[in-house]
Amino acid sequence: MLRVGMLTSGGDCQALNATMRAIYKSVKHNAKEPVEIYGFIDGYKGLMYNNFKMLRGDDFASILTVGGTILGTSRTPFKDLDKPDEKGNDKVKLMKKTYKVLELDCLVVLGGNGSIKTANRLSEEGLNVIAMPKTIDNDLWGTDMTFGFQSAVDIATRCIDEIHTTASSHGRVFIVELMGHKTGWLPLNAGIAGGADIILLPEIPYDLNQVVKVVENKKTSNDGHFMIIVVAEGAMSKEDRKLSKKEYKERLSQYMYPSVSYKLAAEIEELTGREVRVTVPGHTQRGGAPDAYDRVFASRLGSEAGKLICDGKYGYMVAYKNREIIKVPLKEVAGKLKLVQPDASIIEQARMLGISFGDEQE
Ligand code: F6P
């Protein structure tokens, strides 16, 4: 009997179900013995407290196109992995116990940065672990792409598309705040796809005066008098970068909604006299069905994961490099963030299209 444990951890995204379905199908195809799949409920919590459901063929039918996760997810335990739980139990020991009691042959973790750190820890503790690169943020080291990312870019782009008409009718400056945590992959790609005038990213601290200059110049150009600014939720001005975390939080707390976009909107209104509106698509970016790209991508990743499991190759994250599905040792990935490089060709190309990153020196 081949016993495979599976869990989805961290913020959800599109194609979690599609990935699990592909792993199941591939394991069934490649295994030389009967297979049992144990699906842990709500991420690592399920593994800690032995809360699982047996997953059978029927559970995987019709979920290719369904967003979210049939297993539920949680962010427990990330930063506090080494703190005992409410009853004073060691969390890693609890997980190892469940793994042992159920006589699992391996554990598959579908997760982002925090989840993969825990996966690596379990691997170091002797468990057979495979990780799958999940997140709309695309910020995982060791892979060119994560599943969920392309679907989120599609949703964010549609949001920008819809803002165009109302921005144009009213001649307004619109700020669209997009997710991405500490990185700018999602805002960068959706910003280019949606025809943004300015894109502000965490990796490129912006200068407020430069942003204002671009807004004022567009007002007098032939390009029309509306403007779309895409702001990453983690973007920060050069000035704000000098503040401590506490000081920055205090500064944001003056605004209706304590985020960089509302602060920037108030500043632009004050300095230009233009009407500025903010739109935050928020968790819609993680919602709904995976797009076609993600369905294919998740299917390829899951297919290779199933093969690794049946070949007994563990301690890896399944990844995507140069258009191929590869495996990367978990220890090489854990704890590292993949940032947008300010000198990357995509940034240069965007600049040549006239997109400002709010850092230009004239
Ligand atoms: O990591 C995915 C993500 O959606 C980030 O882009 C965002 O910063 C965060 O999760 C939001 O987390 P929560 O769902 O806990 O509000």
Boltz pocket constraint, residues with backbone or C-beta under 6 A from the ligand:
constraints:
  - pocket:
      binder: B
      contacts: [[A, 11], [A, 12], [A, 112], [A, 135], [A, 136], [A, 137], [A, 179], [A, 180], [A, 181], [A, 233], [A, 286]]
      max_distance: 6.0
